[in-house]
Amino acid sequence: MLWSRRLVLGGLIVAAPVAAARAADGYAIIPEKIGDGIWMVHGADAPILFANGGAIANIAIVDTPAGTVLVDCGPSLRYATALKAVAEKLTGKPVIRVFLTHLHPDHGLGIAAFDPAIVAALPETIAALSRDARGFSDAMYRMLGDWMRGTELALPGLPIDGDGEDFGGRRLGLLKLGGHSSGDLALIDQATGVLIAGDLVFHNRAASTPTADIERWRTSLAALAALPHKGLIPGHGAFDPSGRDAIAQTRDWLGWLEEVLTAAVADGLDMVDAGNIAIPERFASLAAARYELQRSVSHLYPALEARLLPRVDTPEG
């Protein structure tokens, strides 16, 4: 299998090949109840590693009168198959819908375990997966080896074009946003008021930026903050019972990141030095802070340099 040059050089995937390794143990999928008929499976607060099988994204399980609904489904066929069994045992009902919040592989390569006709995503996400899914799959096989066994590429079969879906009287509002990626889906469970934010929001974990548009991301965070809700499931990190702290924390990290990297370019720092900038004390408790800062340098620095540093080999005007 070949790594996609675009993914590797862009910092989307960072790890050493482990294709020969075997995953001896299965995934531990432990739903945490956070409201009436809604659970969160808390992913590992770490980078994608063989040790965690790539299971780093949070998953939501919603019990509706019509059946079980999943929001995201993990990195592999093996994970999603186990998730489906756990969710259906929990609710006593079959999975009838899987919502994919965005394109990144830790959230959605598991759709191979489901009929594409029940998997829903924004059109922008489906388009991005059509372009990038092969590279994601190749890289994940390289990193995770036997964890990925049997995982085939699949695309969501149900483009989202409305603002909500009703499941036998339990309605999930659908919010079409972006910034973490070209298309970011957030959902709100009308029965409990819980907001399922996908990777637009990180909580006590530094945000990742492989496909980020920071300005658009901030606009989406403002929209989420203005939305009445009670409790928030972030894409990564702990459940936020306040529904507000995680949004503010993500917004603060992104603002600092843009400010400090802009200053680093202006000061002439190279990418290595920029990745070693001191991280403020208020972010000291964020998981993966240094790791994500260094990744963000690889993601954001070239465009900042192109914008802020004039070329000397072209005439003025």
N, C-alpha and C positions, 0 to 999 in steps of 0.2 A: 504494500500500500504506500502511496505517496502523500506526504504532507502538502497541503496547499501553501504555496509560497506566500500568498496574500495573508493567510491566517497566521503563519509563523512570524513573518516580518512585521505584521501589524500587532503582534503581541496578543492575539486572541487566545492562542493555546501555548502554554509554557510547561514543558515537562520533558523528561528523558524517556526514550523508547523502552517499553517493558513487555513487548509482544509475547515473549516466551513464558512470562509468569502466569501462574494460575491463581484464580480467586478461590481459596479453600473454603471460606465461609460465605454465607448468604448475607443479603442486606438486612439490617435491623430496622424495620419500619414500625415506629411506635407513634400512633396518633395521640395528640394531646387535645382534649376537649376544651374549646374556648367559648362555646355558646351552645344554645339549643340546636342540635343537629348539625354542628359544624366543628371540624377538627383541623389541626395543623400538624403536619409531619415536619419536624425541624431538621433541616439539612445540616451537615457538618459545617462549622464556621471556619473553613479552611479552603485553600486552593484545591483544584481537582488533582487528586493523588490516587495512586494505585491503592493505598491503604484505605481510602474511603470509597473506592469504587466509583468516584465521580458524583456521589450522592450528596451534593452540597446545597442544592436548591430546596427551598420550602415548598411543600405541597399542601393544598387545601382539599378537604373532603367535605361535601355537603350532602346531607340526607334530605331528599325531597319526596313528596308523595308519589311522584312519577318514577323515581329511581335515584341512583347515586350519581353525583356530579363530581368530577375531579377538576381542579385547576392546576395545570402542569402535571407532568408524569415522569420526570426524571431522565437519567442519561442513557438508559439501555433497555433492551427487551427484558432482560433479567429483572431489573428494578421494577419496571412497569407491570410485569406479570405478577410479581410479589405484591406490589401496591394494589393492584386490582383485587387480588384475593383478600388482602387485609381489609380494604374498603367495603367489599361486598359482604364479608363476614360481620363487619361492624354495623352496617345498616340493614342487612338482610335483603338487599335489593341489588339488581344488576347495575353496572355502570352504563348509563345511557348518554352521557355527554362528557367530553374532555375538552376543556378550554386551554389553549396554549397562549401564554401571555406574550411571548416574543421568541425570537429565533435561536437563542443561545442553547448549545447542546445539553448543558446540565439540566435544562428545563424540559426539553422536548424530544430527544432522540427516542424516548420510550414510547412514542406514539405508534411504533411498529407493533406494539402489543394489541392495538385496537383497530377496529374497522375504521378506515379513514372517513367514512360517512358520518361518524359521530364525533369527529375531532374538529373543533371550530377554532378559527384564528382570524386575525385581521388580514385583509388582502395584502397589506404591506409585508406582513410576516410571511405569508405564503410565497410572495415574490422573492423575498430575501432568502428563504429556505431553498427555493428552486435554484438559486444562484450559488449558495454557499454550503448546502447540506452535505455534499460529497466531501468537501474539504474538512468539515466538522467531523464527519464519520471517520475518515481516514486518521485524523489526528487523535480522536478518542480511542480508536483501536490501538494506536501506537502507545498511548499513555496507560490504558487500562487493561489491555490484553484480554484475559479470559472473562473479565467482567462483561465485556461487550459481545460475547459469543452469541451468534444468531441474530444480532441487531441489524436489520435491513433498513435502508432508507425508505421513508414514507412521508407524504405530505398531507397536511390537513385537507379534508375534503369538503369542509363547510366554511366558506368565507362569511365573516360577520358583517352584516349590513344594517343591523338595527341597534337600538339603545338598550335592549334587554331581552331576556327570555324567561318565560313562565314554565315552571315544571310542576304541574298539578296544583297550582296555587302558591307555590314558593317561587318568588321572582328574584332573579339575579340581574341587577343593572349592569350594563356594559359600557365602559368608558374608553373611547378611542383617543389615545394619547401617543406621545413619543418623546424621544430625547435620549433615553438609555439605548434605544435602537430606533430604526426607522418606523416601527410600529409597536407601541406598548399598550397592551390591554390591561385595564384595571377593572375589577368587579366589586359590586357592593351587594351583600346579601340583605335583602329588604326585611327578612324576618328578624334578624339580630342587629342589623346596622353595621356588621363587620365589613371593613374594607379590605379587599385582597388586592394588594398593590403591585405584585410582581416586582421586577427589578427596578422600577422607578423609585423604590424605597428600600434602604438597607437600615438595619438597626443593630447598633453595637458591633458593626462590622463595616470596614471601609468599602465604599462603593467602587465597582469596577466600571471601566470606561472603554471597552474595546471598540464599540460602535457608537460612541456618544456624540451628541450635539448638546453641549452644555447649556446654551441659551434656551433651546427648546425644552430641555429637561427641567430647567427652573420654572418655565411656564407651566409644565405639567404638574410639578410639585405644588405650585400656587393653586392650581385647579383642585388638586386633592385636598389641600388644606382648607379650601373654602367649602368643601362638600360635607354636609352633616353626616357623621358616622360615629360608631362606638367600637373602638378597638381596631387594630390594623395588623394584618398578616403581611410582613415584608417579604421580598424575594429571598433575602438572606438575613439571618439573625433572629433574635427572639421576638415573640409576639409582643406587640405594644398595646397594653390595655387602655392607655390614654388616647390612642389614635392620632396623637399630635407630635409626640416627642421624636419618633423615628423620622417623620417628615422634616422636622426642623433640623435634626442631626444630619440627614442626607444633604439638605440644602446648605448647611454650614460647611460640610466637607467639600462640596463642589465649588462653593464660593472661594474657600481657601485655596483649593487646588488650582483654580484658574488664576487667582491673584499671584500665588507664589511661583507658578510656572511662567507667567508673563514677566514677572520681575527677574526670574532666572535667565530668560532669553535676553532681556534688556541688559543684564549684567555680564553677558557673554559666557555663561556657564555651559559646559558641554553636557550631554545627556547623563553621563555617569555622575557628574557632580550634582546635577539637578535631582537625580534619584536618591541622593544622600542628604538632601536638605533636612534640617531639623523639623520634626513633626511637633506641633503645639501640644502642650500638656492636656488640653481639653480633648484631644483625640488619642491620648495614651492608652485608653482602655479598648479602643476599637480593634477587633480582630483583623489581622492581615493588613494593617495600616502601611507598613513599609513595603510589603509586597505589592499592594495596589498602587502606592505612590510610584514605584518604579515601573510598573506596567503602564500607568497613566502617562509617564514621561514618554514611553515608546509610542503610545497612542496619539498624544496631543502635541508633542514638542515639534515635530516637523512642520505642521501647519502653522504653529505659532511663530517659528523662525521665518517661514515664508512670508507671513503677514507683517512681522515687526522688523525684520532685517532687510534693508534695501540691497538689491543686487548691485555689484560694482562693475559687471561686465556688459551692462546695457546703458545706452545714453539716457539722460534725464528727459522727462517729458514724453 
